[in-house]
Amino acid sequence: MSTLQEQKNQRIKASYLATREKRTSQIALTFVLKVRNEKRNKKAKIFDFLDGCMLNGKWIWNSLVAQTDKKLNEKPRKLNTFKQNEFKTVVHKDFEGNDIEDEVLYLKSSMRDGVIEQFKHAVGALNAAKRKGLKVGKIKFKSEFTSLTLKQYGITHKICGQNSYQIQGCKSELRVAGMRQLRQLEKAGIEYELATAKIVCSGGNYYIHQTVYVDKAIWFAYKNRKNSKPKYEINALDLGCQKTATDAYGKTYNTQVEEPERLKRLQRKKARQMKAAGWEPKKKKKVKCSNNQWKVRKAIKREYQKLTNKKESEAIKLTREVLAETEVLVIQDENLTGWKASGHGKKVQHGILGRVKERLMRSEKTHVINRWVPTTKLCTHCGQIMSELTQRDRHIVCPHCGHDDGERDCHSAQTMIWLY
């Protein structure tokens, strides 16, 4: 028996080393698939199954926290001693705070093992941060479990059809949106290997984050392909509050995504419910939430998720359009945090400046200028600094040489090109 086990361990080790060697020439991509909120999924009780998975995951996580906490145990267990077989049944608290034992019905062996791996990675990340000298806390109990790791493609999860996805333990296939991302790889002739995935609950919706491995050389050749010649050899983009962005040729982009009226109504309703329950802002008093309060909180999360999606979509459109038009893009490392403190908080909050800046700085085309360079106050005609210029001056005329530098934001972008 021991010989058979040793042979199995050797095969696993050889497979692991071969995969690790293969991954050195590959790059990992993550595609997000959304579980459709449609009648077919509801009729098959898909969302009941996913809710059950998250609940079972929370039980296992909290059990791991309880068994490894030094304050709760005289002899806390080590992480490498946990096995998934121990968590077929779990002791957890009910609504009244009593210990009850329940069977883990929704998570099969590999998925239970995935929760244990998540816990180990979380502890490892805290230890790594502590070694760097950062101030860290400890792993805490969860009131809500929002992500679940699917470790092995073909066992814990697999793609079944054009828009279908199968998860271990679920009797029906999930209808998902977003499979066209994988079909685009196939259309481009890029071979890919499906690997681990994560079920993520965000804003009341369920998403599957599917990891895919492709060859590095093929992927970068595909990303750097040139479909058409860019419009400009060099361009610059000035980010601002009044206008989201202005380029050196006078083109402006203005995007503001404000909170919808429904979100404001829900927030007022939540405030009334908390006040009726006896919650006071200045006192750190825990208040038990009713079912109606949980419903309102979930509705608020959904609205914030929609708001985030809109901002992300607008940022992607803007950055793609700007980068497609030029070979080199010059931007300045703007101090957005300082803008918030100087009275532009609402503009920054409702804008997409942070998202645009982050995406542009990730591009190889982008050249970044230091934030302290006076791009607006510098006259490109005589090279003098216009120190008396204020934020209210939208049209700039140099007081030293009399040159008309034009509109403020456009002049700033042209200065960036001049400095480049």
Residue, then its C-alpha position, 0 to 999 in steps of 0.5 A: m500500500s505504501t509503495l502505491q502511495e509513493q508512486k502516486n506522490q511521485r506522479i503528482k510531483a512530476s506533474y507539478l514540476a512539468t506544469r511549473e516549467k511550462r508556466t515560465s513561458q506563459i502569461a496568466l489572463t483573467f476573464v470575468l463571466k457573469v452568472r445571468n440573472e434570468k428565469r432559467n437560472k432561477k428555475a434551476k435554483i442556481f442562485d440558491f446553490l451559490d448562496g449555499c456555497m458561500l454560507n458553507g465557505k463562511w462556516i469553514w473559514n470561521s472554523l479555521v479562525a477559531q481553531t488557529d486563534k491563540k486567544l481562543n485555544e491554549k494549543p492552536r493548530k498549525l495550518n498544515t494540519f488541516k484536511q478537507n475531510e474534517f469539514k464535512t460537518v462544521v460547528h457554527k453560531d446560530f442567530e441567538g449565539n448558540d453553537i450548532e453543528d451543521e452538515v456542509l452540503y454544497l461544498k464537495s471535497s475539492m471546494r472545501d480544500g479551496v477554502i483551506e487554501q484561501f485561508k493559508h494564502a491570507v495568513g501568508a500575505l499577513n506574514a509577508a506584510k509583517r516581515k516588511g515592517l507594516k502594521v498588520g492585524k490578524i485574520k478575523f471572523k467573517s460575517e459574509f463570504t464573497s469569494l470561493t476558489l475553484k482549484q482544478y479545471g475539469i473537476t471543480h469547474k468546466i465550460c460545457g457549451q457556448n454560454s454554459y458553465q458547470i460547477q462541482g456539486c451543482k445539478s444544473e449548468l449555469r448560464v453565463a455572459g462573457m464567453r465571447q472573450l474566449r471565442q475572441l482568442e480562438k478567432a485570433g488563433i491563440e491557443y489557451e489553457l483553462a486553469t483555476a477560477k473564483i466565484v465572486c459575489s459582488g453587489g448582489n450578483y455572481y461572477i466567475h473569474q476564469t484564469v487562462y494561460v497563453d504563450k507569452a510571445i504569441w500574446f504580446a505579438y497579438k497585443n502589439r499588432k498595429n491595425s492602422k497607423p496612429k493619427y499622431e506621432i506624439n500627443a499629451l493629455d491634461l487631466g482636470c476637474q472642469k473637463t475630465a481630459t484635454d489633449a494637445y490638439g484641443k480635443t476634450y473629454n468630459t465624463q461625470v457619473e453621479e449617484p442615482e436618485r434611487l441610491k440616495r433614497l436607499q441611503r436615507k431609508k437605511a439611516r432611518q432604520m439605523k436610528a429606529a434600531g438605536w444606533e448613534p454615530k458617535k457611539k461605537k455600539k453594535v446594532k443587530c440588523s433586521n431582515n429589512q435592513w439587510k435587504v436595504r444594504k444589499a440594494i445599496k451594494r447593487e447600486y454602488q456596483k452599477l455605479t462602479n461598472k459605469k465608471e469603469s466602462e467610461a474609463i476604458k472607452l476614454t483610454r482606448e480612444v486616446l491610446a489608439e490615436t497616438e504612438v507616444l502619449v505624455i501625461q503628468d502624475e497629477n496629485l488627485t488626493g490633493w485635489k480632493a482636499s482643495g475643494h474639488g472633492k465632488k468633481v473627483q468623486h463623480g469623475i473617472l480621473g483615477r481610473v484613467k490615470e491608472r490605465l494610462m500609466r500601465s501602457e507602454k506608450t505613456h511617458v509620465i512627467n513629475r507632478w511638480v513640473p509647472t506645465t500650466k504656468l510655463c510659457t513655451h514661447c519664452g520659457q518664463i514662469m507665469s507665477e501670478l496665474t490663478q486657477r480662475d484664469r482659463h485663457i492664458v496670455c504670457p505677461h513676459c512676452g505677450h504670447d497668446d498661449g490659448e486655452r489653459d488645459c490645451h496649453s498645459a498639454q502642449t507644454m508636456i509635449w514641449l518638455y518631452 
